[in-house]
Amino acid sequence: MQVELIKNIFRAYDIRGIVDKEVTNDLALSIGKAYGSFLIKNNKKTIGVSGDVRLSTESLLDYLTQGLLSTGINVISFNKLPTPISYYSLHNDNLNVDAAIQITGSHNPSNYNGFKLTYDAKPFYGDDIQLLYNMILNEDYIQSKGTFRSYDIISDYTQMIESKIKIKNRLKVAIDCGNAAGCIVAPHLYEKFNIDLYKLYCDIDGNFPNHHPDPTVDANLVDLQNFVIKNKCDVGIAFDGDADRIVAVDENGAIIRSDILISIFLSKIIKDGDSVVYDVKCSKALEDMIKKFNGNPVMWKTGHSLIKNKMKQERAKIGGEMSGHIFFADDYFGYDDAIYVGLRLIELLSNQNKKLSEIVSEVPKYFSTPELRFDCKDDQEKIDIMNRVFDYFSSKYSFSDIDGIRLSLDDGWALIRCSNTQPVIVCRIEASTKNLLDKYEKMVIEKLLSFGVKTNEHI
């Protein structure tokens, strides 16, 4: 039976939408049939499947598995996991996994869900996702019968992480799992190390009753900030809904986003000429620090799949996005794993006789907005408004169009781009002084509002 398809949920680097309205059990079944058929046609035999803790995940996982098995692909079920462990399955020597699918709504509210696909240890995105859309549209499926088994990959993952992290001096650490997938692994794993662990919202609840599992929104970090200050913790760590993104809080409650986190890791990782890949939303402070250590700054498009692939092309040992994705490829696998990144941060702190705020103070200081989001009615309106944005600003300022439009301003910059995951226009602005930032922010927001965007609770 032909499933009703909504094309705009087949996005740049995943498939994601509102449960029951856009993401349905029938869609999961069809994705299984299409992806299984794709794998069989490419002489692949085995796929790992897993999902996050949303209330809709279990049913979607069942239907996805049925679809995959109907094509003759062999399915290994990992059950419910953070997304990074789905990625890890393709690097696990105990398994011969050719591909993986993680059912997750990531940082979106609880009524969203979706599918992150991995193929041959690489992201499956862009044209590949559109190929999958067309296969479903045309019911281009192979029919056969695959096998099914379950596997406890969490044990393998835990042992692997334990072998890589050494925490010298004991630290007080608070983690906020947002009642999401990080709860499955992070608290138990962190307790294995030389850490006094404080747990905030580490009980699984797919309704996310305390806050949306999106640490890019400052309001979602308030409880963690207050907790760190009250309990005199050395660091606070917040994960998003599927634990592939991280934001940190220093001992004073100040928010440390991933572009600054990458900056403080550089001295231990890069050598002369090494490339560091980062997205267009990152602070100039990161570029400054890369140059300080004689590295090669490579600004690239936003999107975890896009950054990962660019890192492989550049043979980069580290990279990331301002939104919280950080990728280590020095002694790790090059994918975004917030649980591992958090431990790398704790390890860094434990080996230095400095507070996190002192380490961060060595990074150049710029004044910047968080990630500002402006709602649009739908994806088409988002595109129409973005066209007007480009026409207006490109005629007045020098700019980069790597991803959206990044304006070169006097002692600052402003980025305006379309979100690839929601009907939202994303903006970030930075300047050398607070007064200049206020001026640029007012200019950009007033123009965006005149084009018809709507403010939301994040503005």
Secondary structure, 3 states (H helix, E strand, C coil): CCCCCCHHHECCCCEEEEECCCECHHHHHHHHHHHHHHHHHCCCCEEEEEECCCCCHHHHHHHHHHHHHCCCCEEEEEEECCHHHHHHHHHCCCCCCCEEEEECCCCCCCCEEEEEEEECCEECCCHHHHHHHHHHHCCCCCCCCCCEEECCHHHHHHHHHHHHCCCCCCEEEEEECCCCHHHHCHHHHHCCCCEEEEEECCCCCCCCCCCCCCCCCHHHHHHHHHHHHHCCCCEEEEECCCCCCEEEECCCCCEECHHHHHHHHHHHCCCCCCEEEEECCCCHHHHHHHHHCCCEEEEECCCHHHHHHHHHHHCCCEEECCCCCEEECCCCCCCECHHHHHHHHHHHHHCCCCCHHHHHCCCCCCEECCCEEEECCCHHHHHHHHHHHHHHHHCCCEEECCCCEEEEECCEEEEEEECCCCCEEEEEEEECCHHHHHHHHHHHHHHHHHCCCEECCCC
